């Protein structure tokens, strides 16, 4: 049985955000975020509350990095085709 100090609530592991990032946006960043989200539960159950909070912050950070990188790539992709369309229609 693991003793959990009630003065340290379990941090949000951001697993849903990490799964969304993996499935819809950026696979490498999402997989790393899922690993960190899993570490939150492991650290919390071992009583290492500071490490659990750090892992939660890392999971959120890498999920947002993956989503942001994917958004930038999509904007560049659309912009590229808009420019090609403009060039093609001007000829």
Secondary structure, DSSP 4 states (H G I P E B T S, - for coil): -----TTSPPPP--HHHHHHIIIII-HHHHHHHHHHHHHHHHHHHHT-HHHHHHHHHHHHHHHHHHHHHHHHHHHHHHHHHHHHHHHHHH-
